[in-house]
Amino acid sequence: MSQAESPPEIILRLNPPVDNQALDDLFAVSWPRHRPYDFGRELEHALCYVCAYAGERLVGYVRVAWDGGVHGFLLEPTVHPAYRRRGIGMALVAEARRQAVAHDLEWLHVDYEAELDHFYKACGFVPTLAGLIRLRE
């Protein structure tokens, strides 16, 4: 990944060794309902993940899971609130998309809330119908 692919002073790293506490800290400020979590199993089984750094500080993250075939799933795109609206989220999604293509996937899926529709359309996603069942209350 070249510097031109991410905002100035932000470095994207593919599948870096990432500290669980750094991920927990990022998620705690980015997701109001986040609780401390062990990300190890998810990272181990991911097709790939991309981290965004300002210096050595983790400021963004996205993960791609897959079905073992041709479908990938964009999960947990997250940017620290102090670093939003600088193109970091779009750079993370673009790199995740490049990696999905490099792994010969045909489809990249994402679920998102309505207020993020503009962002995901700008990233190239097209809205589709999908189903959902809540498994836990």
VMD Tcl script that draws the C-alpha trace (Angstrom):
set ca {
  {0.00 0.00 0.00}
  {1.42 3.36 -0.95}
  {1.09 6.55 1.02}
  {-1.03 7.95 -1.83}
  {-3.75 5.39 -1.04}
  {-4.39 6.75 2.45}
  {-4.81 10.25 3.87}
  {-1.61 12.19 4.68}
  {0.13 11.04 7.84}
  {-2.04 7.90 7.99}
  {-0.43 4.56 7.23}
  {-2.50 1.49 6.31}
  {-1.10 -1.88 7.32}
  {-2.40 -5.22 6.10}
  {-2.70 -7.95 8.75}
  {-0.25 -6.31 11.17}
  {0.40 -7.74 14.61}
  {-2.12 -5.65 16.53}
  {-2.47 -5.34 20.28}
  {-5.86 -6.45 21.60}
  {-5.90 -3.50 24.01}
  {-5.39 -1.08 21.12}
  {-8.40 -2.59 19.34}
  {-10.46 -2.48 22.54}
  {-9.52 1.18 23.05}
  {-10.47 2.05 19.46}
  {-13.80 0.24 19.71}
  {-14.58 1.75 23.14}
  {-14.45 5.31 21.77}
  {-16.09 4.39 18.45}
  {-18.95 2.08 19.46}
  {-21.07 3.17 22.47}
  {-22.10 -0.40 23.40}
  {-18.64 -1.94 23.10}
  {-17.45 -4.13 25.96}
  {-13.89 -5.45 26.39}
  {-13.39 -8.25 23.91}
  {-10.74 -10.73 22.78}
  {-10.31 -10.11 19.05}
  {-7.77 -12.93 18.63}
  {-10.09 -15.58 17.21}
  {-11.64 -13.17 14.72}
  {-8.26 -11.97 13.49}
  {-6.97 -15.53 13.23}
  {-9.89 -16.58 11.02}
  {-10.19 -13.40 8.94}
  {-9.45 -13.42 5.24}
  {-7.62 -10.18 6.03}
  {-7.81 -7.08 8.16}
  {-6.51 -3.58 7.62}
  {-5.39 -1.17 10.33}
  {-4.89 2.58 9.98}
  {-2.19 4.23 12.08}
  {-1.35 7.84 12.91}
  {2.23 7.28 13.98}
  {1.95 4.19 16.17}
  {-1.61 4.98 17.29}
  {-4.33 2.70 15.92}
  {-7.01 5.01 14.51}
  {-8.89 2.74 12.10}
  {-9.70 -0.89 11.41}
  {-11.72 -3.12 9.10}
  {-11.89 -6.89 8.70}
  {-12.94 -9.14 5.83}
  {-14.44 -12.53 6.67}
  {-15.40 -15.01 3.99}
  {-17.45 -18.12 3.35}
  {-14.58 -20.18 1.91}
  {-15.95 -19.57 -1.57}
  {-16.68 -16.37 -3.45}
  {-18.39 -14.22 -0.80}
  {-16.58 -11.82 1.51}
  {-18.07 -9.83 4.36}
  {-16.85 -6.38 5.35}
  {-16.98 -6.25 9.14}
  {-16.45 -3.63 11.82}
  {-15.18 -0.70 9.76}
  {-14.14 1.65 12.54}
  {-12.41 5.03 12.65}
  {-11.53 6.86 15.87}
  {-13.95 9.82 16.26}
  {-11.08 12.34 16.34}
  {-9.90 11.09 12.92}
  {-13.21 10.85 11.06}
  {-14.07 12.74 7.87}
  {-10.49 12.58 6.59}
  {-10.94 9.71 4.13}
  {-9.59 7.03 6.46}
  {-12.77 4.95 6.36}
  {-12.87 5.06 2.57}
  {-9.18 4.12 2.40}
  {-9.76 1.15 4.73}
  {-12.73 -0.07 2.68}
  {-10.82 0.42 -0.59}
  {-7.91 -1.69 0.68}
  {-10.29 -4.36 2.00}
  {-11.91 -4.42 -1.45}
  {-8.50 -4.77 -3.17}
  {-7.66 -7.67 -0.89}
  {-11.00 -9.36 -1.61}
  {-10.28 -9.09 -5.34}
  {-6.74 -10.42 -4.81}
  {-8.26 -13.47 -3.07}
  {-10.56 -14.10 -6.08}
  {-13.78 -13.25 -4.26}
  {-16.71 -12.30 -6.47}
  {-18.86 -10.49 -3.92}
  {-18.20 -8.23 -0.95}
  {-21.17 -7.80 1.40}
  {-21.73 -5.22 4.11}
  {-24.56 -4.52 6.54}
  {-24.96 -0.99 7.80}
  {-27.35 1.44 9.44}
  {-29.35 3.90 7.33}
  {-27.29 6.95 8.33}
  {-24.23 5.33 6.70}
  {-25.91 4.81 3.32}
  {-24.11 7.75 1.67}
  {-20.70 6.50 2.88}
  {-21.19 2.95 1.61}
  {-22.60 4.11 -1.73}
  {-19.52 6.36 -2.09}
  {-17.41 3.24 -1.47}
  {-19.16 1.49 -4.37}
  {-21.72 -0.64 -2.53}
  {-25.19 -1.04 -4.02}
  {-28.15 -1.52 -1.65}
  {-29.82 -4.94 -1.81}
  {-32.48 -6.76 0.13}
  {-31.20 -8.92 2.96}
  {-32.70 -10.91 5.80}
  {-31.82 -10.88 9.47}
  {-32.78 -12.95 12.51}
  {-31.89 -11.80 16.05}
  {-30.41 -14.84 17.81}
  {-29.98 -13.26 21.25}
  {-31.74 -10.55 23.16}
}
mol new
graphics top color blue
foreach p $ca { graphics top sphere $p radius 0.5 }
foreach p [lrange $ca 0 end-1] q [lrange $ca 1 end] { graphics top cylinder $p $q radius 0.2 }
display resetview
